[in-house]
């Protein structure tokens, strides 16, 4: 089955506490995963950001909301027990407990007081399945995708030599190529024997990487990669990077897996992602800190 949204987890979460015992977070996640019949793959599914498991995150948010309403209590760090109010609410709402139920409790209204509560109440009670963390992650990924697409568009509209500057800035930022001057001189040479340039793999220049950087409109096929591999052999090199603003054919991708020479293929989307990650062609507009409760702070209370 599909991974349940965090509101659908609230009733099973409370039911798991009906034995009156203390329950640890990790045990609850495992028990609920089994109850919902989640596969191992579903249990391993990550948040859009990749910073945590999706189901465990949803269990955590479900627990946060019912606890703020007073349905669960936490006598110690990462441990929860059901309260008398929790038993009462579960008896009144055995089928479903969601934010529309929790908002009737003063403690929960205090927790969600003000504009934040009024602004997102409807979205979270009328069909939204995302936790706040998921919503932030998805918004970030969408914004990033738009910026990466714009980076490729800007490169396509720039003179062909501009791609060389992008590559110089990128390899230096990633720790290759030495200085900007070294990398610029190395890559600035015209293609000699099918190679656009040579950069240092390490600061001392103990090893070298050969580069081919091309702004293509169509798909780069196996013949072009074979030419590059032949150029590397002519230079007695076993390492190369082929960068294009377009994409590679399936045959080209399979070919580099079969040869002894180590060739890394970087297509347009990967180039844009690397530029984004290393701050090439982008500037920071806003920085937001996403914080969580520090359980250690309250553990001795």
Buried (B, 14 or more C-beta within 10 A) or exposed (E): EEBBBBBBBBBBBBBBBEEEEBBEBEEBBBBBBEBBEBEEEBBEBBBBBEEEBBBBBBBBBBBBBBBBBBBBBBEBBEBBBBBEBBBEBBEEBEEEBBBBBBBEBEEBBEBBEEEEBEEBBEEBBEEBBBBBBBBBBBEBEEEBBEBBEEBBEEBBEEEEEBBBBBBBBBBBBEEBBBEBEBBBBBBEEEEEEBBBBBBBBEEEEEEBBBBBBBBBEEBBBBEBBBBBBEBBEEBEBBBBBBBBBBBBBEEBBEBBEEBEBEBEBBBBBBBBBBBBEBEBBBEEEEEEEEEEEEEEEEEEE
